Amino acid sequence: MHPALMVIMALGLLLGTTLALSTSHWLIAWMGLEINTIAILPLLANKFHPRSIEATVKYFLVQAAAASVLLFAVITNAWLTGEWSVELTPHPIASNLMILAFAVKLGLAPLHLWMPEVLQALDLTTGLILATWQKLAPFALLLYLAPSKSGLLIGLGLASALIGGCGGLNQTQLRKLLAYSSIAHFGWMVLIMQFSPALSMMTFFLYLLMTAAAFLTFKMARATTINQLALSSSKYPILTALTPLTLLSLAGLPPLTGFAPKWLIVQELVKQGLPVVATLAIMSALFSLYFYLRLAYAMAMTLPPNTMAGIPHWRLLPPNASLPLAAFTAATLFLLPLTPGLLALMTP
């Protein structure tokens, strides 16, 4: 893709997200989401490979369906209440339709089937954008929309946490594993959204850091399957040593950064009188822990079969942009003591 076109697409992504986040009118928020969708389509089809084109078509059709439902819900809400403001509580019928539309855009279960298939056909850089930036605007609008007591949100969050944990158990493709990881993490965010919006925002921020570290690690290692991770130990020894810690932070083990949001979410769910939901969420985290441990074992404790002559790598490795990876990895490993400050910063 031409660099000028790449800049235009990046500005379109920035414009769409900013428009959706800054407006107080539902129609303008819908327009921002549509600009966001249109701007990423050329990035999805950048390689002109049949699988990329197929993923682009799938993504466009799913997002168009979600946008149609959202537009119908917005017009229905304006017809029933006479209001277009995002800050005001919408009519219950329109509110449930909006939640379902945002669930499709975020890839929440059971409306998640498009996400692993689309992410599998993309390169890791575009997949990172799809798993993080593209979900910022729908997540923020859903955060505005979240009612005080909604069984629909709890059901979507719990189903996403469970299916995201179970879906990655039998996968060997890294991009599909990261897709199910995204589904599970957003399930945790949606579970706590109506009780503690600040905690949900902090969880999203930490998820962005941890997921960026994982995507950039796999991109530097040039790995798309679990078996290819075994080739990284001789080429990137330091990265191989740090990656298991990054993956365990995604799993939520202490004393790493990912432990804080899961612990606080479980604590808040118990305070709200939902111990069964908290227990099921913890069980889903155990499923996720299993496939993160598989990745860590494959990368740090497995060597591929080779001859002695094939072990030395005489070719110089091409330079990589390691500064973003170093920053995201450091935040993933060492940000746990600062999470109370982050939560206080995001509390209005």
BELJO-V659670 format. One line per field, one symbol per residue. ss: DSSP state (~ for helix, > for strand, _ for the rest). psi: psi as a letter, one per 20 degrees, with the letter a starting at -180 (. if undefined). burial: I if it has 9 or more other ideal C-beta (glycine too) atoms within 8 Angstrom, else O. A space follows every 10 residues. Layout:
ss=???
psi=???
burial=???
This chain:
ss=__~~~~~~~~ ~~~~~~~~~~ ~~__>~~~~~ ~~~~~~~~~~ ~~~~_____~ ~~~~~~~~~~ ~~~~~~~~~~ ~~~~~~~~~~ ~___>_____ _~~~~~~~~~ ~~~~~~____ __~~~~~~~~ ___~~~~~~~ ~_~~~~~~~~ ~~~~~_____ ~~~~~~~~~~ ~~~~~~~___ __>~~~~~~~ ~~~~~~~~~~ ~~~___~~~~ ~~~~~~~~~~ ~~~~~~~~~~ ~___>_~~~~ ~~____~~~~ ~~~~~~~~~~ ~______~~~ ~~~~~~~~~~ ~___~~~~~~ ~~~~~~~~~~ ~~~~~~~~~~ _______~~~ __________ _~~~~~~~~~ ~~~~_~~~~~ ~~~~~~__
psi=pqhghghghg hggggggggh hirjphhhgg hghhggghhi ghhhkhikqh hggghggggg gghgghhggg gghghgghhh ijqjphhqpr qhghghhggh ghhghikqqk kihhghhghh jqrhghhggh ifgiigghgg hhhhhorhoo hggggggghg gghhghhjhk qiphhhghgh ggggghgggh gigihnhghg ghggghgggg hhggghghgh ilpirhhihi ihhhhmgghh hhghhghhgh hkqqkrhihg hgghggghgh hjkmhgghgh ghhhhhghhg hhhgggghhh jppqprrhhi gqoiqpqqqq nighggghgg hhhjigiihh hghhhip.
burial=OOOOIIOOII OIIOIIIIII IOIOIIOIII IIIIIIIIII IIIIIIOOOO OIIIIIOIII OIIIIIIOII IIIIOIIIOI IOOOOIOOOI IOOIIIIIII IIIIIIIIIO IIOIIIIIII IIOIOIIIII IIOIIIIIII IIIOIIIOOI OIIIOIIIII IIIIIIIIIO IOIIIIIIII IIIIIIIIII IIIIOOIIII IIIIIIIIII IIIIIIIIII IOIOIIOIII IIIOIIOOII OIIIIIIIII IIIOOIIIII IIIIIIOIII OOOIOOIIOI IIIIIIIIII IIIIIIIIII OIOOOOOOOO OOOOOOOOOO OOOIIOOIIO IIIOIIOOIO OIIOOIOO
